[in-house]
Amino acid sequence: MNKPIVVGGRPLADQLAQHTHGITAATVETVRTRVAFYRSLPEEAVRGDVTAIIRRNLELFVASLRSLRPPSADELTEVRESARRRAEELVPLAEVLKAYHLGVEHWWTSIGDLARPEDTADVARAGTLLHAHLLAATTAVLAGYGSDRALPGEDDSARRALFLALTSGADPTAAAQRAGTDLPRLYWVVSIHVDPHPDERSADVDVVVAERRKVRRLQRELDNLGRDEALSVLSSSGGGVLIPILAAEPGPDDWQDNTQYAQLSRNLQDMERTIGAAVVAAVTVAAPVDVPQAYVHAQEILDVARRYGHSSGTVGLRDVALEYQLTRPTSASPVLAALLSPLDAHPGVLETLEAYLDAGCDRAAVADALHVHPNTVVYRLRKVAALTGLDVSSAPDVVRLVAALAARRSGFARGAR
């Protein structure tokens, strides 16, 4: 029977298409109300991924009503990908399937509301197609949760193995072959710290889901940045990335002045808006054989940068060269750290000294940052001199204070933070 399905005097496909927005919104509300796990999803996930896939399913059902056949496997690609994302976020499969069944139940009710007594035969035909859609969508969801992921999983595992081989100093040749890639002449070697997304601090959102969404977005952005050739090991707080330098390589000494580095910096900065969290990235350049040392170096640069207030952006050694040098351990480090030990019993004074040195000796900025009167800053800095013998108005003493603070921040003082 190839006649259009007519309900309430009009083709059912036309009526559902005309009210797609309203039916989608009502279905989202039904799912969120009746499926507990969906209430723990971030609001942006509900407005974005969940709403989009419900709308896509409705569009596929409308297309089935027009063609009088269920959706094909190719047409269900978005359903599979949506299910794969839910699997990565540890959404229970039973909850996802329940959501699909509730959606279909809501659509069936909507069809019944449109029907007249004489529409029994067409309503039955619509029910048959709706059932076929549910079966096809269920198959796609199950595929997204693992049954057709062997090849992508192997690819991810091979790229991870190559990252570990390069950063550990093992021979990467075999790992590169398994990953199906050639080693470039040079890599951008990147160590990344990522702040928590606001959803990770929300009592109404499942933290694991929020973390996995952030990591997936970060991974996707890095893949785009590296033209799908980037290698990485990531967690919700950051990790390491090797990005092949595919164009003309920067020189060994001037790479921070290279236009490619400037573009890399912009791209890394842009990631913040996409993942919704601040990113600090320490960058070095190395040939594959030198990646182990370069990766450790990038981690050290990142640590120093964060200790010295870098909460966002891209950092190279040149940006924190002094701080890096001052925090390297020597026999003088404990001696320098001990210069500030008299301030241990005066945490407010120590906090003011740190803020003063970090602010480039700007007293007004310190007062604003600490929310105290400028005279309080002056008093506390005089207290520094009285307790340590080092005066912030003396250039040689400021140098000693900066070095002492660097040693303290590197853990060379008892009770150092």
Secondary structure, 3 states (H helix, E strand, C coil): CCCCCEECCEEHHHHHHHCHHHHHHHHHHHHHHHCHHHHCCCHHHHHHHHHHHHHHHHHHHHHHHHHCCCCCCHHHHHHHHHHHHHHHCCCCHHHHHHHHHHHHHHHHHHHHHHCCHHHHHHHHHHHHHHHHHHHHHHHHHHHHHHHCCHHHHHHHHHHHHHHHHHHHCCCCHHHHHHHCCCCCCCEEEEEEEECCCHHHHCCCCCHHHHHHHHHHHHHHHHHHHCCCCCEEEEECCEEEEEEECCCCCCCCCCHHHCHHHHHHHHHHHHHHHHHCCCEEEEEEEECHHHHHHHHHHHHHHHHHHHHCCCCCEEECHHHHHHHHHHCCCCCCHHHHHHCCHHHCCCHHHHHHHHHHHHCCCCHHHHHHHHCCCHHHHHHHHHHHHHHHCCCCCCHHHHHHHHHHHHHHHCCCCCCCC
